[in-house]
């Protein structure tokens, strides 16, 4: 995929216009953004500035119809952001007190400005107290903000497809290297090398090689056994900073865990039911309900949530569950990964989907016919 500077410029203009539209709709004078340097917590700054924070916390500030500003905690990050982000260099600031600098920008606005914020109550007390001493009226806009950015542009979809291709490739790499006796550390270290050697910006690699196979976590020094199951989950930001995910269990032998094989079939059915519900006219909760109904039908239980959004950050600020009443529109992206606990074992399985005007499209739909190692090696 070749990304032109014109395409980047168009995307930047589109986002800034979308934020101005959000402000107009909610009668805001500005929006204040904030994030920390951790996956699933970086969305606000990445969306505003196309910049991945390397350490600590940052703020972003955009007044209505004005160029945005990026407020960083170190001079080093200011230097890096000047050539990595799409904020104008003169609008990138570094400060020993990023909250005070943000408050100063607010106080430069006329009158008593209405400033939109997302998850304002999650800020540390020291930042919160400084900002609330400014003259702003702060307005929580989380739902409105998420609804605005959830439909992806054509360029964003290409970024996610690129990340998905890399995620699938890392699974293929694991399949080539997995053997009885290799431990989780070795497998996942190789997968991480595969991802970063091909331009990944960030990775979250999780695994499981013992019962219950429902729950993945950080790898540790546990060898893969000849009759075991190795669950591989790769979430990564590709070379353009956008995230995707693939989850595949690898059954080391045809005799391995027949109870888990039955759960694998249920997980596949549940995932497809969720994907069928991921269409305009439905709500995101309908996807979760469709997944849960299949799991309940077979007398199993949900291990954890059944998925989340994907985009410029891990999860994209969207949880997939019954409480989420967000309407589904074309060009939203979800990872659907049913986490299922059966009577004696469980399993996790999942793919990343793009909504359309009709049926959702699986972006990662490869190697779905069987969970067995010999099958994977016959087709990779």
C-alpha positions as CSV (number, residue, x, y, z in Angstrom):
1,X,0.0,0.0,0.0
2,X,1.4,3.4,-1.0
3,X,0.1,6.3,1.1
4,X,0.6,9.7,-0.6
5,X,1.1,13.0,1.2
6,X,-2.1,14.3,-0.3
7,X,-4.0,11.4,1.3
8,X,-2.5,12.3,4.7
9,X,-3.3,15.9,4.2
10,X,-6.9,15.1,3.3
11,X,-7.3,12.9,6.3
12,X,-5.9,15.6,8.6
13,X,-8.4,18.1,7.2
14,X,-11.2,15.7,7.5
15,X,-10.5,15.1,11.2
16,X,-10.2,18.7,12.0
17,X,-13.4,19.5,10.2
18,X,-15.1,16.6,12.1
19,X,-14.0,18.1,15.4
20,X,-15.3,21.5,14.4
21,X,-18.6,19.9,13.5
22,X,-18.7,18.2,16.9
23,X,-18.0,21.6,18.6
24,X,-20.8,23.3,16.6
25,X,-23.3,20.6,17.4
26,X,-22.5,20.8,21.1
27,X,-22.1,24.6,21.3
28,X,-18.4,24.2,22.4
29,X,-15.7,26.8,22.1
30,X,-12.9,24.2,22.3
31,X,-12.1,20.6,23.1
32,X,-9.4,19.5,25.5
33,X,-7.8,16.1,24.9
34,X,-5.6,14.0,27.2
35,X,-3.9,10.6,27.2
36,X,-1.2,8.5,28.8
37,X,1.5,6.4,27.1
38,X,-0.3,3.1,27.3
39,X,-2.2,1.0,24.7
40,X,-6.0,1.5,25.0
41,X,-5.4,4.9,26.6
42,X,-3.9,6.8,23.7
43,X,-6.9,7.4,21.5
44,X,-7.5,11.1,22.1
45,X,-4.0,12.4,21.2
46,X,-3.5,9.9,18.4
47,X,-6.7,10.9,16.8
48,X,-6.0,14.6,17.1
49,X,-2.3,14.6,16.3
50,X,-1.5,11.3,14.7
51,X,1.2,11.0,17.3
52,X,1.9,8.1,19.7
53,X,3.0,9.3,23.1
54,X,6.2,7.6,24.2
55,X,6.1,8.3,27.9
56,X,4.0,10.1,30.6
57,X,0.9,12.1,29.7
58,X,0.0,14.7,27.1
59,X,-2.7,17.2,26.4
60,X,-4.2,18.4,23.1
61,X,-6.2,21.5,22.6
62,X,-8.4,22.6,19.7
63,X,-10.4,25.8,19.7
64,X,-13.3,26.1,17.2
65,X,-12.0,26.6,13.6
66,X,-8.4,27.0,14.9
67,X,-5.3,24.9,14.4
68,X,-4.9,22.4,17.3
69,X,-2.0,22.5,19.8
70,X,-0.1,19.6,21.3
71,X,1.2,20.0,24.8
72,X,4.0,17.5,25.7
73,X,5.9,16.9,29.0
74,X,9.4,16.8,27.6
75,X,11.6,18.7,25.1
76,X,12.6,15.4,23.6
77,X,9.0,14.5,22.8
78,X,8.5,18.0,21.3
79,X,11.4,17.3,19.0
80,X,10.1,13.9,18.0
81,X,6.5,15.1,17.5
82,X,7.7,17.9,15.1
83,X,8.4,15.3,12.4
84,X,6.2,12.4,13.5
85,X,2.8,14.2,14.1
86,X,0.8,16.3,11.8
87,X,0.6,19.2,14.2
88,X,2.4,22.3,12.9
89,X,5.8,22.6,14.7
90,X,4.9,26.1,16.1
91,X,1.8,24.5,17.7
92,X,3.8,21.8,19.6
93,X,4.6,22.9,23.1
94,X,6.6,21.3,25.9
95,X,6.0,22.3,29.5
96,X,6.9,21.3,33.0
97,X,3.2,21.7,33.8
98,X,1.2,20.5,30.9
99,X,-2.1,21.1,32.8
100,X,-1.2,24.7,33.5
101,X,-0.2,25.3,29.9
102,X,-3.6,23.8,28.9
103,X,-5.4,26.0,31.4
104,X,-3.6,29.1,30.0
105,X,-4.8,28.2,26.5
106,X,-8.3,28.0,27.8
107,X,-8.0,31.3,29.6
108,X,-7.0,33.0,26.3
109,X,-10.5,32.3,25.0
110,X,-13.1,35.1,25.4
111,X,-15.8,35.0,28.0
112,X,-16.6,31.8,29.8
113,X,-15.7,29.2,27.2
114,X,-17.5,25.8,27.0
115,X,-14.8,23.2,26.7
116,X,-15.5,19.6,25.7
117,X,-13.7,16.9,27.5
118,X,-13.6,13.1,27.4
119,X,-13.5,11.1,30.7
120,X,-12.6,14.3,32.6
121,X,-13.1,12.5,36.0
122,X,-10.3,10.1,35.1
123,X,-7.6,12.8,35.2
124,X,-5.2,12.7,38.2
125,X,-6.2,15.0,41.0
126,X,-3.3,17.4,40.4
127,X,-4.2,17.9,36.8
128,X,-7.9,18.1,37.5
129,X,-7.5,20.8,40.2
130,X,-5.4,23.0,37.9
131,X,-7.8,22.8,35.0
132,X,-10.9,23.5,37.1
133,X,-9.3,26.7,38.3
134,X,-9.4,28.0,34.7
135,X,-12.5,30.0,33.6
136,X,-13.9,27.2,31.5
137,X,-17.2,25.4,31.8
138,X,-16.2,21.8,31.1
139,X,-18.7,19.6,29.2
140,X,-18.4,15.8,29.1
141,X,-18.7,14.7,25.5
142,X,-17.4,11.1,25.5
143,X,-20.5,9.6,23.8
144,X,-20.7,12.3,21.2
145,X,-17.0,12.1,20.5
146,X,-16.9,8.3,20.1
147,X,-19.9,8.4,17.8
148,X,-18.2,10.9,15.6
149,X,-14.9,9.0,15.0
150,X,-16.3,5.5,15.0
151,X,-17.0,5.4,11.2
152,X,-13.6,5.1,9.5
153,X,-12.5,7.0,6.4
154,X,-11.2,5.0,3.4
155,X,-7.6,5.8,4.5
156,X,-8.2,4.6,8.0
157,X,-9.7,1.4,6.7
158,X,-6.6,0.8,4.6
159,X,-4.4,1.4,7.7
160,X,-6.5,-1.2,9.6
161,X,-6.3,-3.7,6.7
162,X,-2.5,-3.2,6.7
163,X,-2.3,-3.9,10.4
164,X,-4.6,-7.0,10.0
165,X,-2.3,-8.4,7.3
166,X,0.6,-8.1,9.7
167,X,-1.3,-9.7,12.5
168,X,-2.2,-12.7,10.3
169,X,1.4,-12.9,9.2
170,X,2.6,-13.1,12.8
171,X,0.2,-16.0,13.4
172,X,1.7,-17.8,10.4
173,X,5.1,-17.2,11.9
174,X,4.0,-18.8,15.2
175,X,2.6,-21.8,13.3
176,X,6.0,-22.3,11.5
177,X,8.0,-22.2,14.8
178,X,5.7,-24.0,17.3
179,X,7.0,-27.4,18.4
180,X,6.6,-29.5,21.6
181,X,9.1,-28.2,24.2
182,X,9.2,-24.6,23.0
183,X,8.0,-22.3,25.7
184,X,5.6,-19.3,25.6
185,X,8.4,-16.8,26.0
186,X,10.3,-18.1,23.0
187,X,7.2,-18.2,20.8
188,X,6.0,-14.7,21.7
189,X,9.4,-13.2,21.5
190,X,9.7,-14.5,18.0
191,X,6.2,-13.1,17.2
192,X,7.1,-9.7,18.5
193,X,10.3,-9.7,16.5
194,X,8.2,-10.6,13.4
195,X,5.9,-7.7,14.0
196,X,8.5,-5.0,14.7
197,X,10.7,-6.1,11.9
198,X,7.8,-5.3,9.6
199,X,7.0,-1.9,10.9
200,X,4.6,-2.5,13.8
201,X,4.5,0.5,16.1
202,X,3.1,-1.3,19.2
203,X,2.1,-4.8,20.1
204,X,0.1,-6.6,22.8
205,X,0.8,-10.3,22.5
206,X,-1.1,-12.6,24.8
207,X,-1.3,-16.4,25.0
208,X,-2.5,-19.5,26.9
209,X,-1.2,-23.0,26.9
210,X,-3.1,-24.6,29.8
211,X,-6.6,-25.1,31.0
212,X,-8.8,-23.1,31.0
213,X,-8.0,-21.9,27.5
214,X,-10.6,-19.2,28.0
215,X,-8.3,-16.7,29.5
216,X,-5.2,-15.2,27.8
217,X,-2.4,-13.3,29.5
218,X,1.2,-12.4,29.3
219,X,3.5,-15.3,28.3
220,X,5.7,-17.1,30.8
221,X,8.2,-19.9,31.0
222,X,5.8,-22.8,30.2
223,X,6.6,-25.3,27.5
224,X,4.1,-26.3,24.9
225,X,3.2,-30.0,25.3
226,X,2.6,-32.5,22.4
227,X,-1.1,-32.8,23.3
228,X,-1.7,-29.2,24.4
229,X,-3.5,-26.2,23.0
230,X,-1.7,-22.9,22.4
231,X,-4.0,-19.8,22.2
232,X,-2.3,-17.0,20.3
233,X,-3.8,-13.5,20.4
234,X,-2.0,-10.6,18.6
235,X,-3.2,-7.0,18.9
236,X,-0.9,-4.6,17.1
237,X,-0.6,-1.1,15.7
238,X,0.8,-1.4,12.2
239,X,3.2,0.9,10.5
240,X,0.6,3.6,10.2
241,X,-0.3,3.4,13.9
242,X,-3.7,1.7,13.5
243,X,-4.7,-1.4,15.4
244,X,-6.1,-4.8,14.6
245,X,-6.4,-8.2,16.2
246,X,-6.5,-11.9,15.4
247,X,-7.0,-14.7,17.9
248,X,-6.4,-18.4,17.0
249,X,-6.1,-21.5,19.1
250,X,-3.6,-24.1,17.8
251,X,-4.4,-27.7,18.8
252,X,-1.0,-29.5,18.8
253,X,-2.5,-32.9,17.9
254,X,-5.8,-34.3,16.6
255,X,-6.2,-36.0,20.0
256,X,-5.8,-32.8,22.0
257,X,-8.6,-31.8,24.3
258,X,-11.8,-33.0,22.5
259,X,-13.8,-30.9,25.1
260,X,-12.1,-27.7,23.9
261,X,-12.7,-28.7,20.3
262,X,-16.4,-28.6,21.0
263,X,-16.0,-25.1,22.5
264,X,-14.1,-24.1,19.4
265,X,-17.1,-24.9,17.3
266,X,-19.4,-22.9,19.6
267,X,-17.0,-20.0,19.5
268,X,-17.0,-20.0,15.7
269,X,-20.8,-20.1,15.7
270,X,-21.0,-17.3,18.3
271,X,-18.6,-15.1,16.4
272,X,-20.5,-15.5,13.1
273,X,-23.7,-14.7,14.9
274,X,-22.1,-11.5,16.2
275,X,-20.8,-10.6,12.8
276,X,-24.3,-11.1,11.3
277,X,-25.7,-8.6,13.8
278,X,-22.9,-6.1,13.0
279,X,-24.9,-4.2,10.4
280,X,-26.7,-0.8,10.1
281,X,-30.1,-0.7,11.8
282,X,-28.8,-2.5,14.8
283,X,-27.0,-1.3,18.0
284,X,-23.6,-2.5,19.3
285,X,-25.4,-4.3,22.1
286,X,-27.2,-6.4,19.5
287,X,-23.8,-7.9,18.5
288,X,-23.1,-8.8,22.1
289,X,-26.5,-10.3,22.6
290,X,-26.2,-12.4,19.4
291,X,-22.9,-13.8,20.7
292,X,-24.3,-14.5,24.2
293,X,-27.4,-16.3,22.9
294,X,-25.3,-18.8,21.0
295,X,-23.1,-19.4,24.1
296,X,-26.2,-19.8,26.3
297,X,-27.8,-22.2,23.8
298,X,-25.0,-24.7,24.4
299,X,-25.0,-24.3,28.2
300,X,-21.6,-22.5,28.3
301,X,-20.8,-19.2,30.0
302,X,-19.0,-16.0,28.8
303,X,-15.5,-15.8,30.1
304,X,-15.0,-12.1,29.6
305,X,-16.4,-9.5,27.2
306,X,-16.9,-10.6,23.6
307,X,-15.0,-7.8,21.8
308,X,-14.3,-4.2,21.3
309,X,-13.6,-1.5,18.7
310,X,-10.4,-1.1,16.7
311,X,-8.9,1.9,15.1
312,X,-6.3,4.5,16.0
313,X,-5.9,2.9,19.5
314,X,-6.4,-0.5,20.9
315,X,-10.1,-0.9,21.6
316,X,-10.8,2.5,20.0
317,X,-12.7,3.5,23.1
318,X,-15.6,1.1,22.3
319,X,-16.5,-1.8,24.5
320,X,-18.8,-4.5,23.1
321,X,-21.4,-5.4,25.6
322,X,-25.1,-5.2,26.4
323,X,-24.8,-1.6,27.9
324,X,-23.5,-0.1,24.6
325,X,-26.5,1.3,22.7
326,X,-24.4,3.0,20.0
327,X,-26.1,2.7,16.6
328,X,-24.1,0.7,14.0
329,X,-23.3,2.6,10.8
330,X,-21.1,1.6,7.8
331,X,-17.3,1.7,8.2
332,X,-17.1,0.9,11.9
333,X,-14.5,-1.7,12.9
334,X,-14.9,-4.3,15.7
335,X,-12.9,-7.3,16.9
336,X,-15.4,-10.0,17.9
337,X,-13.7,-12.6,20.1
338,X,-16.0,-14.8,22.1
339,X,-14.5,-15.9,25.3
340,X,-16.2,-19.1,26.3
341,X,-16.1,-21.4,29.3
342,X,-17.5,-24.9,28.8
343,X,-18.0,-27.6,31.4
344,X,-14.3,-28.7,31.6
345,X,-12.5,-26.3,29.4
346,X,-12.9,-23.1,27.4
347,X,-11.5,-21.2,24.4
348,X,-10.9,-17.8,22.9
349,X,-11.3,-17.2,19.2
350,X,-11.7,-14.0,17.1
351,X,-11.5,-11.8,14.0
352,X,-11.7,-8.2,13.1
353,X,-14.7,-7.0,11.1
354,X,-15.6,-4.0,9.0
355,X,-19.3,-2.9,8.9
356,X,-20.8,-2.1,5.5
357,X,-24.2,-1.1,4.2
358,X,-25.1,-4.8,4.5
359,X,-23.2,-7.7,5.8
360,X,-20.0,-7.1,7.8
361,X,-16.7,-8.1,6.2
362,X,-14.1,-10.1,8.0
363,X,-10.7,-8.5,7.5
364,X,-8.8,-11.4,9.1
365,X,-10.8,-14.4,7.9
366,X,-8.1,-16.9,7.2
367,X,-7.3,-20.3,8.6
368,X,-10.8,-20.8,10.0
369,X,-11.6,-24.3,8.8
370,X,-9.8,-26.2,11.5
371,X,-7.8,-25.5,14.7
372,X,-5.3,-28.3,14.3
373,X,-1.6,-27.6,13.7
374,X,-1.3,-30.1,10.8
375,X,-4.1,-28.2,9.0
376,X,-2.4,-24.8,9.5
377,X,0.9,-26.2,8.2
378,X,-0.8,-27.7,5.2
379,X,-2.3,-24.3,4.1
380,X,0.3,-21.8,5.2
